[in-house]
Amino acid sequence: MARTYFGTDGIRGLANTPPMTSEVALKVGMAAGKLFSNGARRHRVVIGKDTRLSGYMIESALMSGFTAVGMDVFLLGPMPTPAVAMLTRSLRADLGVMISASHNPYHDNGIKFFDPDGYKLSDEMEHQIEELMEKSSTDLLVQADRIGRAKRVESAQERYIEFAKRTLPRNIRLNDLRVVIDCANGAGYQVAPNALWELGAEVIKIGVEPDGRNINLKCGSTAPQALCEKVRELRADIGIALDGDADRVVIVDEKGCIVDGDQIMAVIAESWHRRGKLAAGGIVATVMSNLGLEHYLKDLGLSLARTAVGDRYVVDHMRKHGYNVGGEQSGHIVLSDFTTTGDGLVSALQVLSVVIGTGKPVSEVCKRFEPLPQLLRNVTYKDGAPLEQDAVRLAIDNGRKRLGSRGRLVIRPSGTEPVIRVMAEGDDQTLVQEVVGDIVLAVERATQAA
């Protein structure tokens, strides 16, 4: 089913360029508001955003669209994506909206929707919104006496901080821990440091001076080098890096070494398993998670279910099959006992609870398995379908045969840019490099010949 505006994670694009314009935001606000307004009662929508300059523009346009179709708007200001999902449920809203392009540079922006239960909308719902966007605006408008109101939720930050703190066991405090947190100059720049401080930690903050243009700029979970240096410089116990909308996390141990999402999931899975909290006998991850994670869980008697790349696919599988831990190697960790989407702060707190409970350093707690050699390369193409070329198919088939049962090969086109992602892993690093190199070369040649 072809879609005009929605991609793999809401609507996203370059600010002030279709589809990320005020006009589109106005239309999508009207259409989504109409779809989620059923009956004569007052309906409400919650809107949060990150710190991008274009957030003001998109927020105003959405607010105008929602109020024009009779919805009351609750404005949260800069807040993490998981906070918007949580407050959508807490405030009994009919719809939640997050204005963010996640880990992208400031000049991009996006619009994500959450249903009343705090889950991202289905493809079908997004298709219905697009259909309503094609209608004349006058068909969606309400009478003058039914126009919605808008107000700011002054207690939004406090509500989320208390929610995050309650995800820890009652007897856990972060006293005597020196924590460096990098908020990527993004949505979590106020709530995340405050939550850690209220739990007793000594908090050193970086990436907490947003100016509209510096979100994710040489900081945050996609660029944790500054955090690594700060942890080593201050001899901190742990570093925590969020991304622009704070739904993903990367941990840095006391030695300044990076801990990815696979290791974080392993820590949480084992802890919850030992406490009898882990549901469905395992966790959910994507095809990109390392084989080392799968082997580690198997040794614990736990399973690893794999999905396509994207946190929405992870969440869908968790909901259908009863899992309560899932996530991605990139640091999107979904803990459905608490959240309906990835939450960087809550995931970090779960790791900290294990550190406190065991009395061991982060480097020991978060080294659950030795990752198998894994290599990921991105190949840009201009147009066409290089994966359908005979030479590319042959290279992929040969790669799978060479890896055999000793490894894995994942080839997938990006859902947001003209890029083919080629990933291989196995117990032989040289073989992995050769397989990836051969496929990348085949794709490049196919692209040049197109």
Secondary structure, DSSP 8 states (H G I E B T S, - for coil): ---SS-BTTBEEEETTBTTBSHHHHHHHHHHHHHHT--SSS-EEEEEEE-S-TTHHHHHHHHHHHHHHTTEEEEEEEE--HHHHHHHHHHTT-SEEEEE--TTS-TTEEEEEEE-TTS-B--HHHHHHHHHHHTS-GGGT---GGG---EEE-TTHHHHHHHHHHTTS-TT---TT-EEEEE-TTSTTTTHHHHHHHHTT-EEEEES----SS-TTSS-STTSTHHHHHHHHHHT-SEEEEE-TTSS-EEEE-TTS-EE-HHHHHHHHHHHHHHTT---TTEEEEETTS-HHHHHHHHHTT-EEEEE-SSHHHHHHHHHHHT--EEE-TTS-EEETTT-SS--HHHHHHHHHHHHHHH---HHHHT--S----EEEEEEE-SSS-GGGSHHHHHHHHHHHHHHGGGEEEEEEE-SSSSEEEEEEEES-HHHHHHHHHHHHHHHHHHHHH-
